[in-house]
Amino acid sequence: MLRHQRPSVIFLFAWHILILVGICLAIVLQKDIQLWQLDQLFHPGARRIILHVAVLAAIYITGAVLAKLRATVNDHAGPLDFWIVSLALCGLVLLGLFLLRIDASRFAVGVAFASTIFLAPAPYFIPRPFQPSALVTIMVVLLCAGAVSISERLGSLIPIKLAATSQTRSIKTEYYILEERIDRELIPKPRIKGGGLARIGADVIVSTGDGQLYYVELAGDSAQPRVRLLPYHVPINGDAFARADGQTGVSSPPVDTTPVEGNAEIERLHPEWFRVSDLLVQELGQRIRIFASHLFWYAKDSCWVERVSLLEGYQQALTEGSGTEHWKTLFESTPCLSAKGPNRRHGIPVVGYMGGGRMALLDDEHLLLTVGDFGFDGVASPWAVSQDLTNSYGKTLKIDIKDGASKIFTSGHRNQQGLFVGSDGRIWSTEHGPKGGDELNALLEGSNYGWPNATYGTDYGSYHWPRATVEGEHTGYRLPMFSWVPSIGTSAVIEVQEGLFPAWRHDLLVSSLREATLFRIRIRSDRVIYTEPIPLGCSVRDFVEASDGKLVIWSDSCGLVLLQPQAIKTGESLFNEWCSGCHQSQLVSGNRIGPNLVGIINRPVASLPGYTDYSVSLKAKGGKWSRERLDQFISSPAAFASGTTMDFAGVPSQSDRIAIMRFLEETH
């Protein structure tokens, strides 16, 4: 039978110190505090972590003392004797946690208990020849854990090396052929949908729905963007919200969320909807402010708010990942919305995706924030918050950046998912209606936009909206600039301001979640002239116009997407550039000034039926339009047929001429 030995005092001391270091390291890293961020432990918000570490370390120390006493009292004690003592200790601690209702991390308690049961008595059963090797093994494990932390630090300073799969395709629009580049794996697919992106200089910062921040360096037209993880996780407490739903974290498998009418006890929350809503950057010389809007859960009161958190510091340090600043709370909506009780929203108490949360800078000192009604519309809840001016919900708020003070800017909203201050000072917002009635609004301070008393939408599963004052009208409230029926699932809105799309300048672009489409909206004299749908094939969560004019898109389904005019011209675009002023490439409406060019390859020269304006010199050429002859003509019409009436110098580039001829062959 295995009996314990009497290890040296030096070995015992070294062993227990290393194990304690390991326990502390495991708990700290599990809290997402890396080795270079240990100063965070001295932040007031980290006292709970310090208390956890101290209590769990005390459990291990107590176990080590009991093991020493057991070895002293009984020279013949075996492993089972030590385990019984350790298990008894852990059982008492577990009972205390239960009786005192202490909310301790399962991971932390598990680490402390496993160490107390197995590692505290282990030194008494390691033969002396193997004791140095045992210490070395523990040190190697600790060094590896530290290396993982350091590698995360390096990962925040250098581009993430992923086998990113890029997909490029062309999209035809009224004025441009667009190149859409989809990089699905540049940013790891987040656990939670949502988030947003913000322009910073020539680059952008992306926040995922679960609060991870990535800095994206936008390279040239052909190079892949460079992405690095930043160590400033948005302070959203999704795990606490998930625990309230009976899950261990936001990555846990979802439970059955089917509500049963009339029984609040089995109404479920949706951790997958508890998210970061938007990201905004304000550049102040060498310093920047990063604003993040997100939900925040108060477990004690079972209620939640929309919060704006602020991270401020030097731009270079923050974007390199070396900043030591901490997030602070700038603003919280009021009151805290309860997930329980008679005034809760029935069915699904927390509809996190109906929280709005879009931000825009009104000026250097004021921030605009949209706050949705979270489904408290007077139909699914007894309280219609949007028309009640005593709360923050269903409103656009004007927030003072200095002190977080807020006032209502506009009211009567459902779920504003887009917000943009245009070059002329007008404020644009996009808003989700119910089944139909998505809106584009021009926000005017003090105005009421009608929800839930006015909408162009209807209730799901119905053909009317039960709270409508006048069905299908906005009587008595400010009208939207435009409304989509049926709904498109609007998200962000911007005004095109840079020079990459001159034909779109000052047009609005509205993105869609449901239709996976951009809508270009031309507004003149305060009315919508037309909308042009631009199908992307990717559900658009947020997008911005980069400093060089390209559109940078954050998509739940496609990751990072770049959109710009096609750099490599196709035969079709070259034909449109050089030839379409006088010729057509399709049988649409007959000839123009010049003859239709459909099927011109191998057609007799100057022979198109119905066209009578060929020049004498071209008729005299005879023969057929071979590729060689057509190339000569496109290169210089006057040189090919002296005296031609075609007033065109020619296409100088041979590669362009080849592309045009290939296009004409394909349209045969």
C-alpha positions, 0 to 999 in steps of 0.5 A: 500500500502506498504510504506518504513520505516526509518531503523537505520543507524547501520542496513543500514551500516551493510546491505550494507557492507554485500551485498558488501562483497557478490558481491565481493565474488561472482565475485572472486569465479566465476573467480576460485580464492578461499579464500586461493588464494586471494593473486592472486588479487595482481598479475599483471594479476589480475588487470582486476578482481580488476577493475571489482569488483571496478566498480560493487561495485561502481554501488551498492553503487550508487544504495544504495545512490540513495535509501537513497535519494529517501527515504529522499525526499519522505516519502511515496515512495513504492517499485515501486518508488525505483525500477524505480530509480534502473532500470534507474541507471542500464540502464545507466550503461548498455548503457555505457558498450555498447557504450564503448565496455567494455567486462564485465562478464555477471555473474558479471554484473548480480550480481551487477544489481540484487543487486542494483535493489532488495537489495539496497532498501530492508532495507527500507521495512524490519520491525524492528523486522525482521532486525536482522534476515535479517542480520543473513540470509545474514551472513549465506549465505556468510558463506556457500559460503565461506564454498564451497570455503574451501571445494574445498581447502580440496578437493585438499588435500584429495582424491576425494570421488567418487563412482568410478566404476572399471572394470577389464579385461584380455588381452592376448598378445604374452608374457603376460596376462595383467590385464587392470583396468579401473576407469572411475569416479576417475577423473570427465569426463572433458568438453574438450577432450585432456590433458596429464599425467606426471610421478612424483616420484612414482605417476602421475599428470593428466591434463584434456583437459580443464586444471584441474590438478589432483594428482594421488597416485598410490597404490599397486596392489589391492588398488584403486589409490588416486586422489586429485584435485590441485588448479593450473588450466592451464592458457588456455583461452578457454572461451575467445575462445568460446566467439569468436565463439558466445558461453558463455563458453566452456561448452555451447551447440555447435553451427552449425559449418558447413562451407559455402565455400567462406564466412568467416563470417559464418565459425565457430570455435570449442571450443571443440578443444581448449585444453591442449595438454600435461603435463611434470614434471621435478624433481629437488631435492626438487623442480619441474617444471610443464610444460603445453602446450596449445592453447592461444587465443588473442581476440583483434587480433582474432589469436592463438598460442601454448603456454608452461606455467611453474609452478615451486616450492617445490614438497611437497607444489605443490603436496599437493595443498598448493603452492602459485606459479603462472604459467608463460609463457615460450614460444609461437609459432610465428606468431600468426595464424589468424582466419580471413583474406585471409591467414586463414585456410579455412572451419574451421579456427582453427583446435585445435587438429592438434597442436601437443604440445607434450613435452620431456626433451632433457636434464636438460636445454632444452625442446623439443616441437612438434608444428603441422601445424594446417591444414595450409598445402597449400591445405586448406590454401594458406600457407604451414607452415611446409616447411617455416623455418621462423615460429614455425609450423610443427616443433619440437622445442628446447626450452631453459628452462632458457629464453624460447629461441627456435630454429628449431630442425626438420621440415616437420611435420603435427601433432606430437602427441607423443615424447620420448627420449629413453635410448640410446638418440634416439628421437622418435615421432609419427605423424598423417598423412592425410587419411593414413600415420601415422608415427613413426619417429626417429628425427635427428636434422636438418632433414626435414620429408617432410610434406606436400610434402611427405606422405604415406597418401592421401587426405580425399575423394580422392586417392592422396595427391595434394601436393605430389612431388612423389605420395606415396613416401618420395623422397628427405626427411628423411624416417619414421621408420614405417608408418601405412596405413590406419591410426590408429590415433597415440598418445603417444610413450614411450620406456619400461624401467622398470622391470615389462615387461622384455620381452618388455624391450627397445621395443616402445609402441605406442598408438592409438586414433582411434583403441583404441590399443597399438602397441608394436614395436620391433626395432633392427639394426635400423629397425622395426622387428615386431609390436604387436597390444594390443587391450585395448578398450579405446581410448588412449590420453597419457600414461606413465610407472610408477616407478614400471613398470605399464602403466598408461593411460589417455583415453578420453573414459575410464578415468584412466586406469592401465595396468600390468601383471596379478597378479592372475594367471589363469589356462591358464597362469599356464598351460603355465608356468608349462606344455606347454614346453612338452604338448599342450592344443589345437589340433594345430600340434599334440603331443610334447615331451609329449602327447596332453592333450585335453580331458584328464579328464576321458580319459583312462590313457596312451591311446592317439592314435598316441602317443607311448612314454608312460612309462611302469610304466604309462601304468601299472596304468590302469583306467581313468584320474579322477580329483583325479588321475590327481591331484596326478600325477601333484603333483608328477609324480614320486610318482604317477608312479614310473619310469616315463620318465617325468622329472618334479618335480610337481606343489606344490600348490593345488590351482594351480593344481585345476586351471590347471585341470579346464582349461583342462576341459574347453578346452575339 
